[in-house]
């Protein structure tokens, strides 16, 4: 089980409290927000644009993704995102 899946399970069980996220005055699922932000950063990395906020290694460890490049990981991440968000 990946760290991401563990976090979702812990929030569902009530052993972990996820931060609250609001968009235009409405509550947003924290994990949906997190997936969206990480998707944005992965798309930038796949185009060769680095950033200081997060590293590819961190995303691979957290979501349990495999691959050498951000482009390889992006394909797996998008499949994971579709599975989680539906």
PyMOL commands that place a pseudoatom at each C-alpha (Angstrom):
pseudoatom trace, name=CA, resn=UNK, resi=1, chain=A, elem=C, hetatm=0, pos=[0.000, 0.000, 0.000]
pseudoatom trace, name=CA, resn=UNK, resi=2, chain=A, elem=C, hetatm=0, pos=[1.435, 3.387, -1.001]
pseudoatom trace, name=CA, resn=UNK, resi=3, chain=A, elem=C, hetatm=0, pos=[1.751, 6.362, 1.321]
pseudoatom trace, name=CA, resn=UNK, resi=4, chain=A, elem=C, hetatm=0, pos=[-1.067, 8.050, -0.614]
pseudoatom trace, name=CA, resn=UNK, resi=5, chain=A, elem=C, hetatm=0, pos=[-3.397, 5.088, -0.110]
pseudoatom trace, name=CA, resn=UNK, resi=6, chain=A, elem=C, hetatm=0, pos=[-2.426, 4.921, 3.566]
pseudoatom trace, name=CA, resn=UNK, resi=7, chain=A, elem=C, hetatm=0, pos=[-3.284, 8.603, 4.019]
pseudoatom trace, name=CA, resn=UNK, resi=8, chain=A, elem=C, hetatm=0, pos=[-6.712, 8.142, 2.418]
pseudoatom trace, name=CA, resn=UNK, resi=9, chain=A, elem=C, hetatm=0, pos=[-7.381, 5.107, 4.600]
pseudoatom trace, name=CA, resn=UNK, resi=10, chain=A, elem=C, hetatm=0, pos=[-6.301, 6.914, 7.763]
pseudoatom trace, name=CA, resn=UNK, resi=11, chain=A, elem=C, hetatm=0, pos=[-8.553, 9.881, 6.991]
pseudoatom trace, name=CA, resn=UNK, resi=12, chain=A, elem=C, hetatm=0, pos=[-11.479, 7.531, 6.370]
pseudoatom trace, name=CA, resn=UNK, resi=13, chain=A, elem=C, hetatm=0, pos=[-10.791, 5.737, 9.661]
pseudoatom trace, name=CA, resn=UNK, resi=14, chain=A, elem=C, hetatm=0, pos=[-10.454, 9.027, 11.525]
pseudoatom trace, name=CA, resn=UNK, resi=15, chain=A, elem=C, hetatm=0, pos=[-6.872, 8.462, 12.674]
pseudoatom trace, name=CA, resn=UNK, resi=16, chain=A, elem=C, hetatm=0, pos=[-5.546, 11.298, 10.481]
pseudoatom trace, name=CA, resn=UNK, resi=17, chain=A, elem=C, hetatm=0, pos=[-7.084, 14.697, 9.917]
pseudoatom trace, name=CA, resn=UNK, resi=18, chain=A, elem=C, hetatm=0, pos=[-6.670, 16.111, 6.421]
pseudoatom trace, name=CA, resn=UNK, resi=19, chain=A, elem=C, hetatm=0, pos=[-6.317, 19.874, 6.029]
pseudoatom trace, name=CA, resn=UNK, resi=20, chain=A, elem=C, hetatm=0, pos=[-9.412, 21.724, 4.884]
pseudoatom trace, name=CA, resn=UNK, resi=21, chain=A, elem=C, hetatm=0, pos=[-9.288, 23.271, 1.421]
pseudoatom trace, name=CA, resn=UNK, resi=22, chain=A, elem=C, hetatm=0, pos=[-11.761, 25.857, 0.164]
pseudoatom trace, name=CA, resn=UNK, resi=23, chain=A, elem=C, hetatm=0, pos=[-12.266, 27.101, -3.375]
pseudoatom trace, name=CA, resn=UNK, resi=24, chain=A, elem=C, hetatm=0, pos=[-14.656, 29.973, -4.019]
pseudoatom trace, name=CA, resn=UNK, resi=25, chain=A, elem=C, hetatm=0, pos=[-16.154, 29.513, -0.579]
pseudoatom trace, name=CA, resn=UNK, resi=26, chain=A, elem=C, hetatm=0, pos=[-16.853, 25.790, -0.994]
pseudoatom trace, name=CA, resn=UNK, resi=27, chain=A, elem=C, hetatm=0, pos=[-15.059, 22.900, 0.679]
pseudoatom trace, name=CA, resn=UNK, resi=28, chain=A, elem=C, hetatm=0, pos=[-12.952, 20.754, -1.643]
pseudoatom trace, name=CA, resn=UNK, resi=29, chain=A, elem=C, hetatm=0, pos=[-11.732, 17.212, -0.997]
pseudoatom trace, name=CA, resn=UNK, resi=30, chain=A, elem=C, hetatm=0, pos=[-8.115, 17.540, 0.138]
pseudoatom trace, name=CA, resn=UNK, resi=31, chain=A, elem=C, hetatm=0, pos=[-6.926, 14.545, -1.872]
pseudoatom trace, name=CA, resn=UNK, resi=32, chain=A, elem=C, hetatm=0, pos=[-8.558, 15.849, -5.061]
pseudoatom trace, name=CA, resn=UNK, resi=33, chain=A, elem=C, hetatm=0, pos=[-6.753, 19.152, -4.496]
pseudoatom trace, name=CA, resn=UNK, resi=34, chain=A, elem=C, hetatm=0, pos=[-3.468, 17.354, -3.834]
pseudoatom trace, name=CA, resn=UNK, resi=35, chain=A, elem=C, hetatm=0, pos=[-3.805, 15.267, -6.997]
pseudoatom trace, name=CA, resn=UNK, resi=36, chain=A, elem=C, hetatm=0, pos=[-4.519, 18.381, -9.056]
pseudoatom trace, name=CA, resn=UNK, resi=37, chain=A, elem=C, hetatm=0, pos=[-1.492, 20.253, -7.735]
pseudoatom trace, name=CA, resn=UNK, resi=38, chain=A, elem=C, hetatm=0, pos=[0.821, 17.276, -8.218]
pseudoatom trace, name=CA, resn=UNK, resi=39, chain=A, elem=C, hetatm=0, pos=[-0.558, 16.746, -11.739]
pseudoatom trace, name=CA, resn=UNK, resi=40, chain=A, elem=C, hetatm=0, pos=[0.309, 20.363, -12.557]
pseudoatom trace, name=CA, resn=UNK, resi=41, chain=A, elem=C, hetatm=0, pos=[3.880, 19.928, -11.298]
pseudoatom trace, name=CA, resn=UNK, resi=42, chain=A, elem=C, hetatm=0, pos=[4.341, 16.605, -13.105]
pseudoatom trace, name=CA, resn=UNK, resi=43, chain=A, elem=C, hetatm=0, pos=[3.208, 18.143, -16.390]
pseudoatom trace, name=CA, resn=UNK, resi=44, chain=A, elem=C, hetatm=0, pos=[5.792, 20.915, -15.942]
pseudoatom trace, name=CA, resn=UNK, resi=45, chain=A, elem=C, hetatm=0, pos=[8.501, 18.366, -15.131]
pseudoatom trace, name=CA, resn=UNK, resi=46, chain=A, elem=C, hetatm=0, pos=[7.578, 16.330, -18.219]
pseudoatom trace, name=CA, resn=UNK, resi=47, chain=A, elem=C, hetatm=0, pos=[8.208, 19.445, -20.324]
pseudoatom trace, name=CA, resn=UNK, resi=48, chain=A, elem=C, hetatm=0, pos=[11.603, 19.958, -18.688]
pseudoatom trace, name=CA, resn=UNK, resi=49, chain=A, elem=C, hetatm=0, pos=[10.616, 22.719, -16.272]
pseudoatom trace, name=CA, resn=UNK, resi=50, chain=A, elem=C, hetatm=0, pos=[11.913, 22.040, -12.788]
pseudoatom trace, name=CA, resn=UNK, resi=51, chain=A, elem=C, hetatm=0, pos=[10.697, 23.574, -9.546]
pseudoatom trace, name=CA, resn=UNK, resi=52, chain=A, elem=C, hetatm=0, pos=[11.713, 23.873, -5.935]
pseudoatom trace, name=CA, resn=UNK, resi=53, chain=A, elem=C, hetatm=0, pos=[8.418, 22.842, -4.379]
pseudoatom trace, name=CA, resn=UNK, resi=54, chain=A, elem=C, hetatm=0, pos=[8.542, 19.125, -5.089]
pseudoatom trace, name=CA, resn=UNK, resi=55, chain=A, elem=C, hetatm=0, pos=[10.892, 16.591, -6.610]
pseudoatom trace, name=CA, resn=UNK, resi=56, chain=A, elem=C, hetatm=0, pos=[10.074, 13.706, -8.945]
pseudoatom trace, name=CA, resn=UNK, resi=57, chain=A, elem=C, hetatm=0, pos=[11.580, 11.260, -6.440]
pseudoatom trace, name=CA, resn=UNK, resi=58, chain=A, elem=C, hetatm=0, pos=[9.132, 12.447, -3.756]
pseudoatom trace, name=CA, resn=UNK, resi=59, chain=A, elem=C, hetatm=0, pos=[6.119, 11.994, -6.027]
pseudoatom trace, name=CA, resn=UNK, resi=60, chain=A, elem=C, hetatm=0, pos=[7.264, 8.536, -7.084]
pseudoatom trace, name=CA, resn=UNK, resi=61, chain=A, elem=C, hetatm=0, pos=[7.670, 7.431, -3.466]
pseudoatom trace, name=CA, resn=UNK, resi=62, chain=A, elem=C, hetatm=0, pos=[4.364, 8.910, -2.274]
pseudoatom trace, name=CA, resn=UNK, resi=63, chain=A, elem=C, hetatm=0, pos=[2.211, 7.504, -5.077]
pseudoatom trace, name=CA, resn=UNK, resi=64, chain=A, elem=C, hetatm=0, pos=[4.201, 4.297, -5.702]
pseudoatom trace, name=CA, resn=UNK, resi=65, chain=A, elem=C, hetatm=0, pos=[5.033, 5.188, -9.315]
pseudoatom trace, name=CA, resn=UNK, resi=66, chain=A, elem=C, hetatm=0, pos=[7.874, 3.795, -11.376]
pseudoatom trace, name=CA, resn=UNK, resi=67, chain=A, elem=C, hetatm=0, pos=[9.898, 5.288, -14.208]
pseudoatom trace, name=CA, resn=UNK, resi=68, chain=A, elem=C, hetatm=0, pos=[13.045, 7.241, -14.925]
pseudoatom trace, name=CA, resn=UNK, resi=69, chain=A, elem=C, hetatm=0, pos=[11.558, 10.387, -16.415]
pseudoatom trace, name=CA, resn=UNK, resi=70, chain=A, elem=C, hetatm=0, pos=[8.654, 12.616, -15.517]
pseudoatom trace, name=CA, resn=UNK, resi=71, chain=A, elem=C, hetatm=0, pos=[6.999, 11.678, -18.818]
pseudoatom trace, name=CA, resn=UNK, resi=72, chain=A, elem=C, hetatm=0, pos=[7.009, 7.995, -17.827]
pseudoatom trace, name=CA, resn=UNK, resi=73, chain=A, elem=C, hetatm=0, pos=[5.613, 8.778, -14.399]
pseudoatom trace, name=CA, resn=UNK, resi=74, chain=A, elem=C, hetatm=0, pos=[3.000, 11.210, -15.767]
pseudoatom trace, name=CA, resn=UNK, resi=75, chain=A, elem=C, hetatm=0, pos=[1.225, 8.429, -17.684]
pseudoatom trace, name=CA, resn=UNK, resi=76, chain=A, elem=C, hetatm=0, pos=[0.955, 6.291, -14.546]
pseudoatom trace, name=CA, resn=UNK, resi=77, chain=A, elem=C, hetatm=0, pos=[-0.072, 9.286, -12.443]
pseudoatom trace, name=CA, resn=UNK, resi=78, chain=A, elem=C, hetatm=0, pos=[-2.902, 10.218, -14.814]
pseudoatom trace, name=CA, resn=UNK, resi=79, chain=A, elem=C, hetatm=0, pos=[-4.228, 6.650, -14.633]
pseudoatom trace, name=CA, resn=UNK, resi=80, chain=A, elem=C, hetatm=0, pos=[-4.083, 6.812, -10.823]
pseudoatom trace, name=CA, resn=UNK, resi=81, chain=A, elem=C, hetatm=0, pos=[-5.809, 10.185, -10.857]
pseudoatom trace, name=CA, resn=UNK, resi=82, chain=A, elem=C, hetatm=0, pos=[-8.647, 8.878, -13.008]
pseudoatom trace, name=CA, resn=UNK, resi=83, chain=A, elem=C, hetatm=0, pos=[-9.044, 5.861, -10.737]
pseudoatom trace, name=CA, resn=UNK, resi=84, chain=A, elem=C, hetatm=0, pos=[-9.239, 7.995, -7.587]
pseudoatom trace, name=CA, resn=UNK, resi=85, chain=A, elem=C, hetatm=0, pos=[-11.318, 10.900, -8.917]
pseudoatom trace, name=CA, resn=UNK, resi=86, chain=A, elem=C, hetatm=0, pos=[-13.487, 8.793, -11.173]
for i in range(1, 86): cmd.bond("trace and resi %d" % i, "trace and resi %d" % (i + 1))
show_as sticks, trace
zoom trace
